[in-house]
Amino acid sequence: MEAKRRDREYSGLCRRIEKMAQILDGLNEEQRYILDSFVWRGVPWYEVAKVLNRSKTSFFRAVSDVEEIVGEKWQRWE
């Protein structure tokens, strides 16, 4: 375990995991659903949009919003 703490790659990975966990905590339920279903698991957009009761345009606007939020928070997080 001590070797893991001293390893730079392991430490960096731990920091990135914590960073993403904090970003996810700041998203609302719908944003997390979009990120999990559409972005990470690859569920087709029309299936996710149906669950969220959104049109195609509204759905992709929401996807863009999530990408902007996550990207901005990732860059600013220290």
C-alpha distance (Angstrom), angle and dihedral (degrees) to the residues before:
residue distance angle dihedral
M1 . . .
E2 3.80 . .
A3 3.80 90.3 .
K4 3.83 89.1 55.8
R5 3.79 91.0 53.9
R6 3.79 91.5 53.4
D7 3.80 95.6 45.4
R8 3.82 110.2 99.9
E9 3.79 95.0 -150.6
Y10 3.79 92.3 51.0
S11 3.80 91.7 47.1
G12 3.80 90.8 48.7
L13 3.77 91.3 49.9
C14 3.81 91.1 51.0
R15 3.82 90.7 50.8
R16 3.81 92.0 49.7
I17 3.81 91.6 48.9
E18 3.80 91.0 50.8
K19 3.80 90.1 46.1
M20 3.80 92.4 53.3
A21 3.81 92.2 44.7
Q22 3.80 90.0 55.8
I23 3.80 91.7 47.1
L24 3.81 91.0 50.6
D25 3.81 90.3 49.7
G26 3.80 88.0 58.4
L27 3.80 94.6 55.0
N28 3.77 123.6 89.1
E29 3.81 122.0 -120.2
E30 3.81 94.9 -95.2
Q31 3.80 92.5 49.2
R32 3.81 91.6 50.4
Y33 3.82 89.8 48.1
I34 3.80 91.5 52.9
L35 3.79 91.8 47.0
D36 3.80 93.6 47.6
S37 3.79 99.7 39.9
F38 3.78 105.9 32.8
V39 3.79 104.3 24.7
W40 3.80 103.4 33.7
R41 3.80 105.2 25.3
G42 3.81 97.6 31.8
V43 3.79 98.3 -128.4
P44 3.83 107.1 171.8
W45 3.80 113.2 -94.7
Y46 3.81 93.7 -120.8
E47 3.82 92.1 56.9
V48 3.81 92.9 50.3
A49 3.82 91.2 43.5
K50 3.82 90.1 51.8
V51 3.81 92.1 52.6
L52 3.80 89.5 48.9
N53 3.83 92.6 42.9
R54 3.82 91.8 -125.6
S55 3.78 132.8 141.4
K56 3.79 119.5 -121.3
T57 3.81 91.9 -100.7
S58 3.80 93.3 46.4
F59 3.80 91.8 46.6
F60 3.79 94.8 52.4
R61 3.80 90.4 45.0
A62 3.82 87.5 55.5
V63 3.82 90.4 48.3
S64 3.78 89.8 51.8
D65 3.81 90.5 49.2
V66 3.81 91.3 52.2
E67 3.81 91.4 48.7
E68 3.81 90.9 50.5
I69 3.79 93.7 47.3
V70 3.80 94.2 48.0
G71 3.80 93.1 43.2
E72 3.79 93.5 48.9
K73 3.79 93.9 46.4
W74 3.82 91.3 46.0
Q75 3.81 90.8 54.4
R76 3.82 94.7 44.9
W77 3.83 98.6 42.3
E78 3.76 115.9 106.0
